[in-house]
Amino acid sequence: MFYTIAKNLVKSYYHTRFKIRVVGKDRVPEDGPVVVCSNHISEYDPPLIGISVDRDMSFFAKSELFKIPVLGYLISHLNAFPVERGKSDRAALKKSIEVLGEGNMLCMFPEGSRSSSGKLQNLQQGASFVAVKSGAKIVPAAIKGSYDRKKGITLVFGKPIDTKQLTEEGMTRKDVTLKITEDINNLLFSD
């Protein structure tokens, strides 16, 4: 209930404040475990993805945010859970596998931090790990443009990646990460 109310408020704010275009929303599976993997250009990215899909979504958030009194309370009630950046956070990986194991949706930014240049940085393997472990599909996504009324921001969802099929074909997590990188880059350079 709280998530739905907050999502509707944020959606109203974003559509008033920014020029937003969403492409490929129909590519996001309506049920089952899904990891949305996107590039990361702004602190506005997680809410943009959250308001652009019909399903509730869980998010990683850097652990420092949970220490800020009001913000920490809010994000914990908006399906966010903490991750220690810069190191392998087993608790966060375990939590994400639990979320996906329940058939839910998770948003991840596998670059690990925002890109100041807008170019896709090297992806970490955490998204591949949790998707393969849980059998989740991965939906690559690309955020292009800028958060303003004139130029506008475009969110493009790509075709889902079936991790079960890829692992049955002998692909490793590293191979899956390379596939995600390729798909996100293709979306970034598409029209």
N, C-alpha and C positions, 0 to 999 in steps of 0.2 A: 504493500500500500504506500509506504513512505517513498520507496523507489519510484513508483509510478507518478506520484505527485511531484517529486523533485524532477523527474525526467520531463514532465510536461512544462514545468516552470523554466527549466534550462532550455528546452526546445523553443519556447516562446521568446526568451531572451536572445538566443542565437539567431533566430530568423529575423528578429527586429534589428539586431546589431550588425550582422554579417550577411553578405550575399553568399548563399550556400547552394551548391549543386551536388546531388548524390546520383551516382551512376552504378548500375549493377546490383541494386538492393535485392533484386529477385534471385541473385546467385547465393545469398546467405541461406543455408538450410533452416527450415522452420522448426526442426527438432533435432535431438541428438547432440552429442558433445561436439563443440566447434571452438577452435581457436582462431580469432581474427588477429592476423599479424600485419602490422602497419609500420610504415616509416613514421618518424617522429620529428615534427618541426616546431611545435609550440605547446605550451601548457594547456592550450585550448583543445588539443587533439583528443584526449580521452572522452570528454563530454560529447564532442562532435560525433565520434563513433557510437557512443551510447545512445544518442538521440536519433541516430540514423538507421537503427535496426528495430524490429518489432519486439524482439525478445529481451528479457532482462539479461544483464551482462555483469560479470565479475571483472575486477581490474587489479593489477599490481599497482602499488603506490609506494614511493620511497618511504622508508620507515620514519624519517624525520617528520613527515607530514602528520603522523599519528600523535606526535608530541605537542602539536599546536592545539590548545584546548577545544575550541569550537570546531575547527576544521577536522581534527582527528575524530571527533564524535560523528560528524556528518559523513565523512567518507567511509567510516566503518559500517554505517547504516546504509551505504550505497554500494554494497557488495565489493568494497575494496579491502585488500589485505596487504600487510606490509612486506616489503622485500628489502634486504640489505644490499645496496648497490656496491659493485666493485669486488664482490666475492661470491662464491657459490653458496647460495642460501637454500639449504636443504628443506627447511621448514616451509618456505614459500613454494618450492617445487612440490612438496608433499601436499600442501593445501590446494595447489592448482590441479593436481591429479585427482584429488577428492572432488573438487568442483566439477571437473569434466566427467568423472566417474558417475556423478549423479545426473548426467545428461545435459549439463548446463553449458553456457557460453562464456568464454574468457577472452579478454582483449589483452594482447601483449605487444610491446614495442621492442622487438628483438635487437635493435641497435644498442639498447641499454641506456641511452641518453639522447637528448635532442641534438639534431644536426644543425649547426649554425650556418652551413653552406646550402642546405636544402638537398644535398646529394646524399644518397643512401650510404651509410657507413657499413662496415663489416658487421654481420649479424652474429650474435651469440647463439649457442645451440640449445638454450633453455626451452624455446618454443617447440623445437623439433622433439626434444626429450619428452616433454609432457604430452604432446600430441601422440607420439608413437606409443608411449607407456599406457595411455588411456584409450587409444584407438580413435581419437578425435580427428575430424576433418579440419584442415587448415584453410581458412579463407584469406588469401593475400589481399591487402588493401593499400592504396596510395593516396596520400593527402597532398594536393597540389595547389599552388596559388598563395594567397595571403588573406589573413583574417581582416577584411575591411569591406566596406559597402561598394567600392568601385571595382576593384579587380576581382574580388571574391575568392572563395575557397571551394575546391572540388574534391570530393571523396569518391574514389572509384574502388568498388569491390570486384575482385577477380574470381575466376572459376575455382571452386573448392578443390583442394588437393586431398586425395584419399590416401592417408598414411598407411592404412592396412594393406592396400594394394601395393604401394611402393615398397614396404618392408617384405612383402611376399615375393616381390621381384628382386630382392637382395639389396635394396638400397639401405645405407646406413643413416644415422642421424645427421652426419656431416653432409651426405648427399641430399637429404631432405632440406637441410639449411640452405644449400646451394640452389635448390629448386625454388625455395621461398624467395631468395635473393633475386633470382632470375625473373620470377613472376612479378615481384614488386617493381623492379626496374622496368619491365615491359609496361606496367600500368603507369608508371611515372612518365614514360616517354610516349604514351598513346594520347590520342586527341580526346 
